[in-house]
Amino acid sequence: MTAVEEVDSTTRAEMMDVYRSWWLHDARWYQGVAKRFGQEVANEVNAEALRYVATAVGRKVARHFGGKPARDMEELRQRYDACADRMFPHELRDIRSEVLDDELVEITIRQNFALTMVRMAGSTEGYECPCTEVHAGWSDGLGVALVENCSTGCLRHGDPACRLLMRIAPAEGD
């Protein structure tokens, strides 16, 4: 059997086990950094690494859409959804995005795999969610400037969902 045939024969369930193992590794890595260098450093490094990955994902999605700016906010929302699809398996998340007005997108997260893995690793104390950095990275990769990027709710803090607002800067000449 060739390497390609082996990959093709890997079931979705097996791939999910691989993902879970890596994310559990990441959560334990985070905990190790926090113990050795402090929670603030662990949060900083985590956010920095996730933004880097998110920017790369945003660039791939932009290329997939032809490398041109989104025609409208609905297409931009679809691009953000495509970024989420490339970073987080459907089975481990519940993310919805919605256009609220001509320059505002809201992302609602009801299940967050990363937070689940951090809980499993026993690392929730002092953990700061890097969601805004992920969305900033997606925006950077998509070539979109944000004038607002904030969280208005967080599962980590006991809210029923994470709610994130991204206000898009007006295009040049608007």
PALUMGU-402027 format. One record per residue: residue number from 1; residue in three letters; z, x, y of N, C-alpha, C in turn. Coordinates in Angstrom, 1 decimal, padded with zeros to 4 digits. Each point is the difference from the previous one (the first is absolute). Layout:
N
(NUM, "ALA", (Z, X, Y), (Z, X, Y), (Z, X, Y))
...
//
This chain:
174
(1, "MET", (000.0, 000.9, -001.2), (000.0, -000.9, 001.2), (000.0, 000.9, 001.2))
(2, "THR", (-000.9, -000.3, 001.0), (000.0, 000.8, 001.2), (001.1, -000.4, 001.0))
(3, "ALA", (000.3, 000.8, 001.0), (001.0, -000.3, 001.0), (-000.3, -001.3, 000.7))
(4, "VAL", (-001.3, -000.3, 000.3), (-000.3, -001.2, 000.6), (000.3, -001.2, -000.9))
(5, "GLU", (-000.4, 000.1, -001.2), (000.3, -001.1, -001.0), (001.5, -000.2, -000.1))
(6, "GLU", (000.8, 001.0, 000.0), (001.4, -000.1, -000.1), (000.6, -000.8, 001.2))
(7, "VAL", (-000.5, 000.4, 001.2), (000.4, -000.7, 001.2), (-000.4, -001.5, 000.0))
(8, "ASP", (-001.2, -000.2, -000.5), (-000.5, -001.4, 000.0), (000.8, -000.8, -001.0))
(9, "SER", (000.6, 000.6, -001.1), (000.7, -000.7, -001.0), (001.5, -000.2, 000.4))
(10, "THR", (000.4, 000.6, 001.1), (001.4, -000.2, 000.4), (000.2, -001.4, 000.6))
(11, "THR", (001.0, -000.6, -000.6), (000.2, -001.4, 000.5), (000.7, -000.1, 001.3))
(12, "ARG", (-000.1, -001.1, 000.7), (000.7, -000.2, 001.3), (001.5, 000.2, -000.2))
(13, "ALA", (000.5, -000.5, -001.1), (001.5, 000.1, -000.2), (000.4, 001.5, -000.1))
(14, "GLU", (-000.9, 000.8, -000.7), (000.3, 001.4, -000.1), (-000.1, 000.7, 001.4))
(15, "MET", (-000.9, -000.4, 000.8), (-000.1, 000.6, 001.3), (001.2, -000.4, 000.9))
(16, "MET", (000.5, -001.3, -000.2), (001.2, -000.4, 000.7), (001.2, 000.9, -000.4))
(17, "ASP", (000.1, 000.3, -001.2), (001.0, 000.9, -000.5), (-000.1, 001.4, 000.7))
(18, "VAL", (-001.2, 000.5, 000.1), (-000.2, 001.3, 000.7), (000.5, -000.2, 001.5))
(19, "TYR", (-000.5, -001.0, 000.7), (000.4, -000.3, 001.3), (001.5, 000.0, 000.2))
(20, "ARG", (000.7, -000.8, -000.9), (001.4, -000.2, 000.1), (000.7, 001.4, -000.2))
(21, "SER", (-000.5, 000.8, -000.9), (000.6, 001.3, -000.2), (-000.1, 000.9, 001.2))
(22, "TRP", (-001.1, 000.0, 000.6), (-000.2, 000.8, 001.3), (000.8, -000.5, 001.1))
(23, "TRP", (000.1, -001.3, 000.1), (000.8, -000.6, 001.1), (001.5, 000.2, -000.2))
(24, "LEU", (000.4, 000.0, -001.3), (001.4, 000.3, -000.3), (000.3, 001.5, 000.4))
(25, "HIS", (-001.0, 000.8, -000.4), (000.1, 001.4, 000.4), (000.1, 000.2, 001.5))
(26, "ASP", (-000.8, -000.7, 000.8), (000.1, 000.0, 001.4), (001.3, -000.4, 000.6))
(27, "ALA", (000.6, -001.1, -000.6), (001.3, -000.4, 000.4), (001.1, 001.0, -000.3))
(28, "ARG", (-000.1, 000.6, -001.2), (001.0, 001.0, -000.3), (-000.2, 001.3, 000.9))
(29, "TRP", (-001.3, 000.3, 000.3), (-000.3, 001.1, 000.9), (000.7, -000.2, 001.3))
(30, "TYR", (-000.2, -001.2, 000.5), (000.6, -000.4, 001.3), (001.5, 000.2, -000.1))
(31, "GLN", (000.6, -000.5, -001.0), (001.5, 000.1, -000.2), (000.4, 001.5, 000.0))
(32, "GLY", (-000.8, 000.8, -000.7), (000.3, 001.4, 000.0), (000.0, 000.7, 001.4))
(33, "VAL", (-001.1, -000.3, 000.7), (-000.1, 000.5, 001.4), (001.2, -000.5, 000.8))
(34, "ALA", (000.3, -001.3, -000.1), (001.1, -000.5, 000.8), (001.4, 000.7, -000.3))
(35, "LYS", (000.2, 000.3, -001.3), (001.2, 000.7, -000.4), (000.1, 001.4, 000.5))
(36, "ARG", (-001.1, 000.7, 000.0), (000.0, 001.4, 000.4), (-000.2, 000.2, 001.5))
(37, "PHE", (-000.8, -000.9, 000.6), (-000.3, 000.3, 001.4), (000.4, -001.2, 001.0))
(38, "GLY", (000.5, -001.1, -000.6), (000.4, -001.1, 000.8), (-001.0, -001.1, 000.0))
(39, "GLN", (000.5, -001.2, 000.3), (-000.8, -001.2, -000.1), (-001.0, 000.0, 001.1))
(40, "GLU", (000.3, 000.4, 001.2), (-001.0, 000.1, 001.1), (-001.2, 000.8, -000.4))
(41, "VAL", (000.2, 001.1, -000.6), (-001.2, 000.9, -000.4), (-000.8, -000.7, -001.1))
(42, "ALA", (000.7, -000.6, -001.0), (-000.7, -000.7, -001.1), (-000.8, -001.2, 000.6))
(43, "ASN", (000.5, -000.7, 000.9), (-000.8, -001.1, 000.6), (-001.2, 000.5, 000.8))
(44, "GLU", (000.2, 001.1, 000.8), (-001.0, 000.6, 000.7), (-001.2, 000.5, -000.8))
(45, "VAL", (000.4, 000.8, -001.1), (-001.0, 000.5, -000.9), (-000.8, -001.1, -000.7))
(46, "ASN", (000.7, -001.0, -000.5), (-000.6, -001.1, -000.6), (-001.0, -000.8, 000.9))
(47, "ALA", (000.4, -000.2, 001.2), (-000.9, -000.7, 000.9), (-001.2, 000.8, 000.3))
(48, "GLU", (000.2, 001.3, 000.2), (-001.1, 000.9, 000.3), (-001.0, 000.1, -001.1))
(49, "ALA", (000.5, 000.1, -001.3), (-000.9, 000.0, -001.1), (-000.7, -001.3, -000.2))
(50, "LEU", (000.7, -001.1, 000.2), (-000.7, -001.3, -000.2), (-001.0, -000.2, 001.1))
(51, "ARG", (000.2, 000.4, 001.2), (-001.0, -000.2, 001.1), (-001.2, 000.9, -000.4))
(52, "TYR", (000.2, 001.1, -000.5), (-001.2, 000.9, -000.4), (-000.8, -000.7, -001.0))
(53, "VAL", (000.6, -000.5, -001.0), (-000.7, -000.7, -001.1), (-000.7, -001.3, 000.6))
(54, "ALA", (000.7, -000.7, 000.8), (-000.5, -001.3, 000.6), (-001.2, 000.3, 000.8))
(55, "THR", (000.0, 001.1, 000.8), (-001.2, 000.4, 000.8), (-001.2, 000.3, -000.9))
(56, "ALA", (000.2, 000.7, -001.1), (-001.1, 000.3, -000.9), (-000.5, -001.3, -000.6))
(57, "VAL", (000.9, -000.9, -000.4), (-000.5, -001.3, -000.5), (-000.8, -000.8, 001.1))
(58, "GLY", (000.5, 000.0, 001.2), (-000.7, -000.7, 001.1), (-001.4, 000.6, 000.2))
(59, "ARG", (-000.1, 001.3, -000.1), (-001.4, 000.6, 000.1), (-000.9, -000.4, -001.1))
(60, "LYS", (000.5, -000.1, -001.2), (-000.8, -000.4, -001.2), (-000.4, -001.5, 000.2))
(61, "VAL", (000.9, -000.8, 000.4), (-000.4, -001.4, 000.3), (-001.0, -000.1, 001.1))
(62, "ALA", (000.2, 000.7, 001.1), (-001.0, 000.0, 001.1), (-001.4, 000.4, -000.5))
(63, "ARG", (-000.1, 001.0, -000.9), (-001.3, 000.4, -000.6), (-000.5, -001.1, -000.8))
(64, "HIS", (000.8, -000.6, -000.8), (-000.4, -001.1, -000.8), (-000.6, -001.2, 000.8))
(65, "PHE", (000.5, -000.2, 001.2), (-000.5, -001.0, 000.9), (-001.2, 000.5, 000.9))
(66, "GLY", (-000.5, 001.2, -000.4), (-001.2, 000.5, 000.8), (000.4, 000.9, 001.1))
(67, "GLY", (001.2, 000.3, 000.2), (000.4, 001.0, 001.1), (000.0, -000.6, 001.4))
(68, "LYS", (-000.3, -001.2, 000.2), (-000.1, -000.6, 001.3), (001.2, -000.8, 000.3))
(69, "PRO", (000.3, -000.2, 001.3), (001.2, -000.9, 000.3), (-000.1, -001.4, -000.6))
(70, "ALA", (001.1, -000.6, -000.2), (000.0, -001.4, -000.5), (-000.6, -000.9, 001.1))
(71, "ARG", (-000.8, -001.0, -000.5), (-000.7, -000.9, 000.9), (001.0, -000.9, 000.7))
(72, "ASP", (001.1, -000.3, -000.6), (001.0, -000.9, 000.6), (001.3, 000.2, -000.7))
(73, "MET", (001.0, -000.8, 000.5), (001.4, 000.2, -000.6), (000.1, -000.4, -001.5))
(74, "GLU", (-000.8, -001.0, -000.4), (000.0, -000.4, -001.4), (-000.5, 001.1, -000.9))
(75, "GLU", (-001.1, 000.7, 000.4), (-000.4, 001.1, -000.8), (001.0, 001.2, 000.1))
(76, "LEU", (000.6, 000.2, 001.1), (001.1, 001.0, 000.0), (001.1, -000.3, -000.9))
(77, "ARG", (000.4, -001.3, -000.1), (001.0, -000.5, -000.9), (-000.4, 000.3, -001.4))
(78, "GLN", (-001.2, -000.2, -000.3), (-000.5, 000.3, -001.4), (000.0, 001.5, -000.3))
(79, "ARG", (-000.2, 000.8, 001.0), (000.1, 001.4, -000.2), (001.4, 000.4, -000.3))
(80, "TYR", (001.0, -000.5, 000.8), (001.4, 000.3, -000.3), (000.3, -000.5, -001.5))
(81, "ASP", (-000.5, -001.1, -000.4), (000.2, -000.5, -001.4), (-000.5, 001.0, -001.0))
(82, "ALA", (-001.2, 000.5, 000.3), (-000.7, 001.0, -000.8), (000.9, 001.3, -000.1))
(83, "CYS", (000.6, 000.4, 001.1), (000.9, 001.2, 000.0), (001.1, -000.3, -000.9))
(84, "ALA", (000.6, -001.2, 000.1), (001.2, -000.3, -000.9), (-000.5, 000.0, -001.5))
(85, "ASP", (-001.2, -000.5, -000.2), (-000.5, 000.0, -001.4), (-000.1, 001.4, -000.6))
(86, "ARG", (-000.4, 000.9, 000.9), (-000.2, 001.4, -000.5), (001.3, 000.8, -000.1))
(87, "MET", (001.0, -000.4, 000.6), (001.3, 000.7, 000.0), (001.0, -000.6, -001.0))
(88, "PHE", (000.0, -001.3, -000.2), (001.1, -000.7, -000.7), (-000.6, -001.0, -001.0))
(89, "PRO", (000.2, 000.2, -001.3), (-000.5, -000.9, -001.0), (000.5, -001.5, 000.2))
(90, "HIS", (-000.9, -000.9, -000.2), (000.4, -001.4, 000.2), (001.2, -000.4, -000.8))
(91, "GLU", (000.2, 000.5, -001.2), (001.1, -000.4, -000.8), (001.4, 000.4, 000.6))
(92, "LEU", (000.0, 000.9, 000.9), (001.3, 000.5, 000.5), (000.2, -000.3, 001.5))
(93, "ARG", (-000.8, -001.0, 000.5), (000.2, -000.3, 001.4), (-000.4, -001.5, 000.2))
(94, "ASP", (000.4, -000.5, 001.1), (-000.4, -001.3, 000.6), (-000.2, 000.3, 001.5))
(95, "ILE", (-001.2, 000.3, 000.4), (-000.3, 000.2, 001.4), (-001.0, -000.9, 000.5))
(96, "ARG", (000.2, -000.6, 001.1), (-001.0, -000.9, 000.6), (-000.2, 000.4, 001.5))
(97, "SER", (-001.2, -000.1, 000.5), (-000.2, 000.3, 001.4), (-000.6, -001.2, 000.6))
(98, "GLU", (000.2, -000.1, 001.3), (-000.5, -001.2, 000.8), (-000.3, 000.5, 001.4))
(99, "VAL", (-001.1, -000.5, 000.5), (-000.3, 000.2, 001.4), (000.7, -001.1, 000.8))
(100, "LEU", (000.9, 000.5, 000.9), (000.7, -001.0, 000.8), (-000.6, -000.3, 001.4))
(101, "ASP", (-000.8, 000.9, 000.5), (-000.7, -000.2, 001.2), (-001.1, 001.0, 000.2))
(102, "ASP", (-000.7, 000.1, 001.1), (-001.1, 000.9, 000.2), (000.3, 001.5, -000.2))
(103, "GLU", (001.2, 000.3, 000.0), (000.4, 001.4, -000.1), (001.2, 000.3, -000.9))
(104, "LEU", (000.5, -001.0, -000.7), (001.2, 000.2, -000.8), (-000.2, -000.4, -001.4))
(105, "VAL", (000.4, 000.9, -000.9), (000.0, -000.2, -001.5), (001.5, 000.1, -000.4))
(106, "GLU", (000.4, -001.0, -000.9), (001.3, 000.1, -000.6), (-000.2, 000.2, -001.5))
(107, "ILE", (000.8, 000.9, -000.5), (000.0, 000.3, -001.4), (001.4, -000.5, -000.5))
(108, "THR", (000.0, -000.8, -001.1), (001.2, -000.5, -000.6), (000.1, 000.5, -001.4))
(109, "ILE", (001.1, 000.7, -000.3), (000.2, 000.5, -001.3), (001.2, -000.7, -000.7))
(110, "ARG", (-000.2, -000.7, -001.1), (001.1, -000.7, -000.7), (000.5, 000.8, -001.2))
(111, "GLN", (-000.8, 000.9, -000.5), (000.4, 000.9, -001.1), (-000.6, 001.4, 000.4))
(112, "ASN", (000.9, 001.0, 000.0), (-000.4, 001.3, 000.4), (000.4, 001.0, -001.2))
(113, "PHE", (-001.0, 000.5, -000.7), (000.3, 000.9, -001.1), (000.8, 001.2, 000.4))
(114, "ALA", (-000.3, 000.6, 001.1), (000.7, 001.2, 000.4), (001.5, -000.3, 000.2))
(115, "LEU", (000.4, -001.1, 000.5), (001.4, -000.3, 000.2), (000.6, -000.3, -001.4))
(116, "THR", (-000.7, -000.6, -000.9), (000.5, -000.2, -001.4), (000.3, 001.4, -000.6))
(117, "MET", (-001.0, 000.9, 000.1), (000.2, 001.4, -000.6), (001.2, 000.7, 000.7))
(118, "VAL", (000.2, -000.1, 001.3), (001.1, 000.6, 000.7), (001.3, -000.6, -000.5))
(119, "ARG", (000.0, -001.3, -000.2), (001.2, -000.6, -000.6), (000.3, 000.5, -001.4))
(120, "MET", (-001.0, 000.1, -000.8), (000.1, 000.5, -001.4), (000.6, 001.4, 000.0))
(121, "ALA", (-000.4, 000.8, 001.0), (000.4, 001.4, 000.0), (001.4, 000.1, 000.7))
(122, "GLY", (000.6, -001.1, 000.5), (001.3, 000.1, 000.6), (-000.1, 000.6, 001.4))
(123, "SER", (-001.1, -000.2, 000.7), (-000.2, 000.7, 001.3), (000.0, -000.9, 001.2))
(124, "THR", (000.5, -001.2, -000.1), (-000.2, -001.0, 001.1), (000.9, 000.4, 001.2))
(125, "GLU", (001.2, 000.6, -000.3), (000.9, 000.3, 001.1), (-000.7, 001.0, 001.0))
(126, "GLY", (-000.2, -000.4, 001.2), (-000.6, 000.8, 001.0), (-001.5, 000.1, 000.0))
(127, "TYR", (-000.6, -000.6, -001.0), (-001.5, 000.0, -000.1), (-000.6, -000.8, 001.2))
(128, "GLU", (-001.0, 000.5, 000.6), (-000.7, -000.7, 001.1), (-001.4, -000.2, -000.4))
(129, "CYS", (-000.4, -001.3, 000.0), (-001.4, -000.3, -000.5), (-001.0, 000.6, 001.0))
(130, "PRO", (-001.0, 000.6, -000.6), (-001.1, 000.6, 000.8), (-001.2, -000.9, 000.3))
(131, "CYS", (000.2, -001.3, -000.1), (-001.1, -000.9, 000.1), (-000.8, 000.2, 001.3))
(132, "THR", (000.6, 000.1, 001.1), (-000.8, 000.2, 001.2), (-000.8, 001.3, 000.0))
(133, "GLU", (000.5, 001.0, -000.7), (-000.8, 001.2, -000.1), (-001.2, -000.2, -000.9))
(134, "VAL", (000.2, -000.8, -001.1), (-001.2, -000.3, -000.8), (-001.0, -000.7, 000.7))
(135, "HIS", (000.4, -001.0, 000.8), (-001.0, -000.8, 000.8), (-000.6, 000.8, 001.1))
(136, "ALA", (000.7, 000.9, 000.6), (-000.6, 000.9, 001.0), (-001.0, 000.9, -000.6))
(137, "GLY", (000.3, 000.5, -001.3), (-001.0, 000.8, -000.7), (-001.3, -000.8, -000.3))
(138, "TRP", (000.2, -001.2, -000.5), (-001.2, -000.8, -000.3), (-000.8, -000.2, 001.3))
(139, "SER", (000.7, -000.3, 001.0), (-000.7, -000.2, 001.3), (-000.8, 001.3, 000.5))
(140, "ASP", (000.7, 001.1, -000.1), (-000.6, 001.3, 000.3), (-001.3, 000.2, -000.8))
(141, "GLY", (000.1, -000.2, -001.3), (-001.1, 000.2, -000.9), (-001.1, -001.0, 000.2))
(142, "LEU", (000.3, -001.2, 000.5), (-001.0, -001.0, 000.3), (-000.6, 000.2, 001.4))
(143, "GLY", (000.6, 000.9, 000.7), (-000.5, 000.2, 001.4), (000.5, -001.0, 001.0))
(144, "VAL", (001.2, -000.6, -000.3), (000.5, -001.1, 000.8), (001.2, 000.6, 000.8))
(145, "ALA", (000.1, -000.3, 001.3), (001.2, 000.4, 000.8), (000.9, -001.2, 000.1))
(146, "LEU", (001.3, 000.3, -000.2), (001.0, -001.0, 000.1), (000.8, 000.2, 001.3))
(147, "VAL", (000.3, -001.2, 000.6), (000.9, 000.1, 001.2), (001.4, -000.5, -000.4))
(148, "GLU", (000.1, -000.6, -001.2), (001.3, -000.5, -000.5), (-000.1, 000.2, -001.5))
(149, "ASN", (001.1, 000.4, -000.6), (000.1, 000.2, -001.4), (001.5, -000.1, -000.3))
(150, "CYS", (000.5, -001.2, -000.4), (001.4, -000.2, -000.2), (000.3, -000.9, -001.2))
(151, "SER", (001.2, 000.1, -000.4), (000.6, -000.8, -001.1), (000.9, -001.1, 000.6))
(152, "THR", (-000.2, -001.2, -000.4), (000.8, -001.1, 000.5), (000.9, -000.6, -001.1))
(153, "GLY", (-000.1, 000.6, -001.2), (000.8, -000.4, -001.2), (-000.2, 001.0, -001.0))
(154, "CYS", (001.0, 000.2, -000.9), (000.0, 001.0, -001.0), (000.7, -000.4, -001.3))
(155, "LEU", (-000.6, 000.1, -001.1), (000.6, -000.3, -001.3), (001.2, 000.9, -000.2))
(156, "ARG", (-000.1, 001.2, 000.4), (001.1, 001.0, -000.1), (001.3, -000.5, 000.6))
(157, "HIS", (-000.2, -000.7, 001.1), (001.2, -000.5, 000.8), (000.4, -001.4, -000.4))
(158, "GLY", (-000.6, -000.5, -001.1), (000.4, -001.4, -000.5), (-000.9, -001.1, 000.5))
(159, "ASP", (-001.0, 000.3, 000.8), (-000.9, -001.1, 000.5), (-000.8, -000.5, -001.2))
(160, "PRO", (-000.5, -001.2, 000.0), (-000.8, -000.6, -001.1), (-001.3, 000.7, -000.1))
(161, "ALA", (-000.5, 000.7, 001.0), (-001.3, 000.7, 000.0), (000.0, 001.1, 001.1))
(162, "CYS", (-000.8, 001.0, -000.2), (-000.3, 000.9, 001.0), (-001.1, -000.6, 000.9))
(163, "ARG", (000.2, 000.0, 001.3), (-001.0, -000.5, 000.9), (-000.4, 001.1, 001.0))
(164, "LEU", (-001.2, 000.4, 000.0), (-000.5, 001.1, 000.8), (-001.1, -000.5, 001.0))
(165, "LEU", (000.1, 000.4, 001.2), (-001.0, -000.4, 001.0), (-000.7, 001.2, 000.5))
(166, "MET", (-001.3, -000.1, 000.0), (-000.9, 001.0, 000.5), (-000.9, -000.6, 001.1))
(167, "ARG", (000.3, 000.4, 001.3), (-000.9, -000.4, 001.1), (-001.0, 001.0, 000.2))
(168, "ILE", (-001.3, -000.4, 000.0), (-001.1, 000.9, 000.1), (-000.3, 000.2, 001.4))
(169, "ALA", (-000.3, 001.3, 000.4), (-000.4, 000.3, 001.4), (-001.4, -000.5, 000.2))
(170, "PRO", (-000.2, -000.5, 001.2), (-001.3, -000.5, 000.4), (-001.1, 001.1, -000.2))
(171, "ALA", (-001.1, -000.4, -000.5), (-001.1, 001.0, -000.2), (-000.4, 000.5, 001.4))
(172, "GLU", (-000.5, 001.3, 000.0), (-000.5, 000.6, 001.3), (-001.0, -001.0, 000.6))
(173, "GLY", (000.1, -000.2, 001.3), (-001.0, -000.9, 000.7), (000.4, -001.5, 000.0))
(174, "ASP", (001.1, -000.3, -000.7), (000.4, -001.4, 000.0), (000.9, -000.3, 001.2))
//
